[in-house]
Amino acid sequence: MYVIRGRNVNDIYLDALWYMKVAGEIEQSRNGKVRVAPTPVATVYERPTERMLFDPKRDANPFFHVIESLWMLAGRKDVKSVQRYASNMGDFSDDGVTLNGAYGFRWRNQFDFDQIAEVIEQLRNDPTTRRAVVSMWDPMFDMENASKSKDVPCNTHIYFRVKSGAVHMTVLNRSNDIIWGCYGANAVHMSYLLEYVALAAGYRVGTYTQVSNNWHVYERHFDLVDNAVTELDYDAYHIYADKTVPLLKSASWAEAFTVECNEFMDDLGKDSFEGYTCGYFNHVAIPLDKAWSHHKAGDTLRAIQYAQTIADRPIGIACEQWLRRRVK
């Protein structure tokens, strides 16, 4: 197994492209030609909450990634909420209404109980536990529908452990596109999950490790691999590492946060948001959604002004840069 370790997604992404460039092997897949690592790959994030990718060539959409993460923490599977930020999400739905493989729904509802709440309780009561496991793979459903459904989970299991006062997380992935998946969406929404679990259980945020059984890049992104650089021109976390906003003030806010996640999803796109007690919504999520609304309305200047009010500065800067690239 090959291991890539680094401070954050920006450092790791570049190392990943270079490894794929020198070691990737051409194979065929159901979605066309791919380059695949010869063995499984483990990615270790030392500071997983430094989650925004600033590579302009990759052009990751921070609006979608943040909203998708909150949608997951809310335990939802409706297409409508996330489709507001990514119109093609409906392409992955079998019925146009729900997503079968929605991670958040599987975390909280798929098996008729809340796995995340149970894990938090385990970690609170027994810091030595090795049984804090979350399953995203439903064998009865997923094996039967593997060839029928458009949306079968790529991430299958998650393990949590406490060490030196921090919660560390390992995610297992059966099939990982390194551009849109591993160092795109996964780096963001899984780090949100780790942060939520760690803070809700009363610990610090530790490392996030993702083990990818099939680590690949599709032909449409071969140019990103072939033209990989050794360093990025800009990483906001080297300047604004102390200007981030934690999801929770304290462990006691965990339940209210989950409730307000669902309320926020229902309020997306509204002119006014009222009644939120959790600061993350008031200072990060709401101005982010307002910036998106102005962007969709064609008012890029106003969108940028709202992005500049996002209290988590790296997220705000990522949103602003993404918007400015749209102007160009």
C-alpha positions as CSV (number, residue, x, y, z in Angstrom):
1,M,0.0,0.0,0.0
2,Y,1.3,3.4,-0.9
3,V,0.8,6.2,1.7
4,I,0.5,9.9,1.0
5,R,0.7,12.1,4.1
6,G,0.6,15.8,4.4
7,R,-0.6,18.9,6.3
8,N,-3.8,19.4,4.3
9,V,-5.6,18.7,1.1
10,N,-3.5,21.3,-0.9
11,D,-0.2,19.6,0.0
12,I,-1.6,16.1,-0.5
13,Y,-3.4,16.8,-3.8
14,L,-0.1,17.7,-5.5
15,D,1.7,14.6,-4.2
16,A,-1.2,12.5,-5.4
17,L,-1.0,13.9,-8.9
18,W,2.7,13.2,-9.1
19,Y,2.3,9.6,-7.8
20,M,-0.4,8.9,-10.3
21,K,1.8,10.4,-13.1
22,V,4.7,8.0,-12.3
23,A,2.8,5.0,-11.1
24,G,-0.6,5.0,-12.7
25,E,-1.5,2.1,-15.0
26,I,-4.0,2.4,-17.8
27,E,-7.1,0.2,-17.4
28,Q,-10.6,0.1,-18.7
29,S,-13.7,0.8,-16.5
30,R,-17.4,0.9,-17.0
31,N,-16.9,4.7,-17.4
32,G,-14.1,4.5,-19.9
33,K,-10.3,4.6,-19.7
34,V,-8.7,5.2,-16.3
35,R,-5.3,5.4,-14.7
36,V,-5.2,3.3,-11.6
37,A,-2.6,3.0,-8.8
38,P,-1.0,-0.5,-8.7
39,T,-2.0,-1.0,-5.0
40,P,-4.5,0.5,-2.6
41,V,-3.5,4.1,-1.5
42,A,-3.8,5.5,2.0
43,T,-4.1,9.3,2.4
44,V,-3.3,10.8,5.8
45,Y,-4.5,14.4,6.6
46,E,-2.7,15.9,9.6
47,R,-5.0,19.0,9.6
48,P,-8.2,17.7,8.0
49,T,-10.2,20.8,8.8
50,E,-8.0,22.7,6.4
51,R,-10.4,21.4,3.8
52,M,-10.6,23.9,1.0
53,L,-8.6,23.1,-2.2
54,F,-7.1,26.2,-3.8
55,D,-5.8,24.8,-7.1
56,P,-7.4,27.0,-9.9
57,K,-6.9,24.2,-12.4
58,R,-9.0,21.8,-10.4
59,D,-11.5,24.7,-9.8
60,A,-13.3,22.9,-6.9
61,N,-16.7,24.3,-6.0
62,P,-16.5,25.3,-2.3
63,F,-20.2,26.3,-2.2
64,F,-21.3,22.8,-3.2
65,H,-18.8,21.0,-1.0
66,V,-19.8,22.9,2.1
67,I,-23.5,22.6,1.6
68,E,-23.2,18.9,0.7
69,S,-21.3,18.4,4.0
70,L,-24.1,20.0,6.0
71,W,-26.7,18.1,4.1
72,M,-24.9,14.9,5.1
73,L,-24.7,15.9,8.7
74,A,-28.4,16.5,8.6
75,G,-28.9,12.9,7.6
76,R,-30.7,13.6,4.4
77,K,-31.0,12.0,0.9
78,D,-33.2,14.4,-1.0
79,V,-31.9,15.6,-4.3
80,K,-33.5,19.1,-4.2
81,S,-31.2,20.6,-1.5
82,V,-27.9,19.7,-3.2
83,Q,-29.2,20.1,-6.7
84,R,-29.5,23.9,-6.0
85,Y,-25.6,23.9,-6.0
86,A,-24.9,21.2,-8.5
87,S,-27.6,20.8,-11.2
88,N,-26.3,17.4,-12.3
89,M,-27.0,15.7,-9.0
90,G,-30.3,14.5,-10.4
91,D,-28.4,12.4,-12.9
92,F,-27.3,10.1,-10.0
93,S,-30.9,9.6,-8.7
94,D,-33.0,6.6,-9.7
95,D,-36.3,8.4,-9.1
96,G,-35.3,12.0,-9.4
97,V,-36.2,12.7,-5.8
98,T,-33.7,10.8,-3.6
99,L,-30.1,9.5,-3.7
100,N,-29.8,5.9,-2.8
101,G,-26.1,6.2,-1.7
102,A,-26.5,9.4,0.3
103,Y,-23.8,9.1,3.1
104,G,-25.6,11.2,5.6
105,F,-28.9,9.3,5.4
106,R,-26.9,6.1,5.9
107,W,-25.1,7.6,8.8
108,R,-28.3,8.5,10.6
109,N,-31.3,6.7,9.1
110,Q,-30.6,3.8,6.8
111,F,-30.5,1.1,9.5
112,D,-33.3,2.6,11.6
113,F,-31.0,4.3,14.2
114,D,-28.5,7.1,14.3
115,Q,-25.0,5.6,13.9
116,I,-23.3,9.0,14.5
117,A,-25.1,9.6,17.8
118,E,-24.1,6.1,18.9
119,V,-20.5,6.6,18.0
120,I,-20.3,9.9,19.9
121,E,-21.8,8.2,23.0
122,Q,-19.3,5.4,22.7
123,L,-16.4,7.8,22.5
124,R,-17.7,9.8,25.4
125,N,-18.1,6.8,27.7
126,D,-15.0,4.8,26.7
127,P,-12.1,6.5,25.1
128,T,-10.3,3.1,24.6
129,T,-13.1,1.7,22.5
130,R,-12.2,0.1,19.2
131,R,-15.8,-0.5,18.3
132,A,-16.8,2.9,17.1
133,V,-17.7,1.9,13.5
134,V,-20.1,3.5,11.0
135,S,-21.3,1.5,8.0
136,M,-22.3,3.1,4.7
137,W,-22.6,-0.2,2.9
138,D,-25.9,-1.9,3.2
139,P,-25.2,-5.4,1.8
140,M,-28.8,-6.4,1.4
141,F,-29.6,-3.3,-0.7
142,D,-26.3,-2.6,-2.4
143,M,-25.4,-6.1,-3.5
144,E,-28.9,-6.6,-5.0
145,N,-28.9,-3.2,-6.7
146,A,-25.2,-3.0,-7.7
147,S,-26.0,-3.2,-11.4
148,K,-29.3,-1.4,-11.2
149,S,-28.8,1.8,-9.2
150,K,-27.0,4.9,-10.4
151,D,-25.9,5.6,-6.8
152,V,-24.0,2.9,-4.8
153,P,-21.7,4.2,-2.0
154,C,-18.0,4.4,-2.8
155,N,-17.1,5.0,0.8
156,T,-18.2,1.9,2.8
157,H,-17.0,2.1,6.4
158,I,-15.6,4.5,8.9
159,Y,-13.6,3.8,12.1
160,F,-13.1,6.3,15.0
161,R,-10.5,6.1,17.8
162,V,-9.3,8.4,20.6
163,K,-5.6,8.9,21.0
164,S,-3.9,11.7,23.0
165,G,-7.1,13.6,23.5
166,A,-8.1,13.7,19.8
167,V,-10.5,11.7,17.7
168,H,-8.8,10.1,14.7
169,M,-10.9,8.7,11.7
170,T,-10.2,6.1,9.1
171,V,-12.5,5.9,6.0
172,L,-12.5,2.9,3.7
173,N,-13.3,3.4,0.1
174,R,-13.9,0.7,-2.5
175,S,-13.5,3.0,-5.6
176,N,-12.0,6.5,-5.5
177,D,-11.8,9.1,-8.3
178,I,-8.9,11.2,-7.0
179,I,-10.1,14.4,-8.8
180,W,-13.8,14.7,-8.0
181,G,-13.9,12.2,-5.1
182,C,-10.9,11.6,-2.9
183,Y,-9.3,15.2,-3.0
184,G,-12.5,16.9,-4.0
185,A,-15.8,16.1,-2.2
186,N,-14.4,13.4,0.2
187,A,-11.7,15.7,1.7
188,V,-14.4,18.2,2.6
189,H,-17.4,16.2,3.8
190,M,-15.5,13.5,5.7
191,S,-13.5,16.2,7.5
192,Y,-16.8,17.8,8.5
193,L,-18.0,14.5,9.9
194,L,-14.7,14.0,11.9
195,E,-14.9,17.6,13.3
196,Y,-18.5,17.1,14.3
197,V,-17.9,13.7,16.0
198,A,-14.7,14.9,17.8
199,L,-16.2,18.1,19.1
200,A,-19.6,16.5,20.0
201,A,-17.7,13.8,22.0
202,G,-15.6,16.4,23.8
203,Y,-12.2,15.9,22.1
204,R,-9.9,17.6,19.6
205,V,-9.9,16.9,15.9
206,G,-7.2,14.3,15.1
207,T,-6.0,12.9,11.8
208,Y,-8.2,11.7,8.9
209,T,-7.0,8.7,6.9
210,Q,-8.7,7.5,3.8
211,V,-7.9,4.0,2.4
212,S,-8.8,3.8,-1.2
213,N,-8.9,0.2,-2.6
214,N,-9.1,1.4,-6.2
215,W,-7.5,4.8,-6.5
216,H,-7.9,6.2,-10.0
217,V,-8.3,9.1,-12.4
218,Y,-10.6,9.2,-15.4
219,E,-9.4,10.1,-18.9
220,R,-11.2,13.5,-18.8
221,H,-8.7,14.5,-16.1
222,F,-5.5,13.0,-17.5
223,D,-4.3,16.5,-18.3
224,L,-4.3,17.5,-14.6
225,V,-2.0,14.6,-14.0
226,D,0.2,15.2,-17.0
227,N,0.6,18.9,-16.2
228,A,1.0,18.5,-12.4
229,V,3.1,21.2,-10.6
230,T,5.2,20.9,-7.5
231,E,3.5,23.6,-5.5
232,L,0.4,25.8,-5.5
233,D,0.7,29.6,-5.8
234,Y,-1.6,30.1,-2.9
235,D,-2.9,28.2,0.2
236,A,-5.1,30.4,2.5
237,Y,-4.4,28.1,5.4
238,H,-0.8,29.2,5.6
239,I,-2.0,32.8,6.3
240,Y,-5.5,32.3,7.9
241,A,-5.1,29.1,9.9
242,D,-6.4,31.0,12.9
243,K,-9.3,32.5,11.1
244,T,-11.5,29.4,10.8
245,V,-14.8,28.7,12.6
246,P,-15.5,25.5,14.5
247,L,-18.7,23.7,13.9
248,L,-19.6,23.6,17.6
249,K,-18.9,25.9,20.5
250,S,-18.9,22.9,22.7
251,A,-20.2,19.3,22.9
252,S,-23.5,20.5,24.4
253,W,-24.3,22.2,21.0
254,A,-24.3,18.9,19.0
255,E,-28.0,18.2,19.2
256,A,-29.0,21.7,18.3
257,F,-26.6,21.7,15.4
258,T,-28.2,18.6,13.9
259,V,-31.7,20.1,14.2
260,E,-30.5,23.4,12.6
261,C,-28.8,21.5,9.8
262,N,-32.2,20.3,8.7
263,E,-33.8,23.7,9.2
264,F,-31.0,25.3,7.1
265,M,-31.6,22.8,4.3
266,D,-35.2,23.7,4.2
267,D,-34.4,27.4,4.2
268,L,-31.9,27.4,1.4
269,G,-32.5,30.2,-1.1
270,K,-34.8,32.2,1.2
271,D,-34.3,36.0,1.5
272,S,-34.1,35.7,5.3
273,F,-32.9,33.1,7.8
274,E,-34.4,33.3,11.3
275,G,-34.0,31.6,14.6
276,Y,-30.6,30.0,14.3
277,T,-28.6,29.6,17.6
278,C,-25.5,27.9,16.2
279,G,-23.0,30.4,15.1
280,Y,-21.8,28.2,12.2
281,F,-25.0,28.9,10.3
282,N,-25.2,32.6,11.1
283,H,-21.5,33.3,10.3
284,V,-20.6,30.8,7.6
285,A,-23.4,28.9,6.0
286,I,-26.0,31.7,5.6
287,P,-23.7,34.2,4.0
288,L,-22.4,31.4,1.8
289,D,-25.9,30.6,0.6
290,K,-26.6,34.3,0.0
291,A,-23.5,34.6,-2.1
292,W,-24.6,31.7,-4.1
293,S,-28.1,33.2,-4.7
294,H,-26.6,36.4,-6.1
295,H,-24.2,34.3,-8.2
296,K,-27.1,32.4,-9.7
297,A,-29.0,35.7,-10.3
298,G,-26.0,37.0,-12.3
299,D,-24.9,39.6,-9.7
300,T,-21.3,38.5,-9.2
301,L,-20.2,41.7,-7.5
302,R,-22.9,41.2,-4.8
303,A,-22.0,37.5,-4.6
304,I,-18.3,38.4,-3.9
305,Q,-19.3,40.9,-1.3
306,Y,-21.3,38.2,0.6
307,A,-18.4,35.8,0.2
308,Q,-16.2,38.3,1.9
309,T,-18.4,38.3,5.0
310,I,-18.0,34.5,5.6
311,A,-16.4,34.4,9.0
312,D,-14.3,31.3,8.2
313,R,-11.8,33.2,6.0
314,P,-10.3,30.2,4.1
315,I,-13.8,29.2,3.1
316,G,-14.7,32.8,2.2
317,I,-11.6,33.2,0.1
318,A,-12.2,29.9,-1.7
319,C,-15.7,31.1,-2.6
320,E,-14.5,34.5,-3.7
321,Q,-11.7,33.0,-5.9
322,W,-14.2,30.6,-7.4
323,L,-16.6,33.4,-8.2
324,R,-13.9,35.6,-9.8
325,R,-12.9,32.7,-12.0
326,R,-16.5,32.6,-13.3
327,V,-16.1,36.3,-14.3
328,K,-13.0,35.6,-16.3
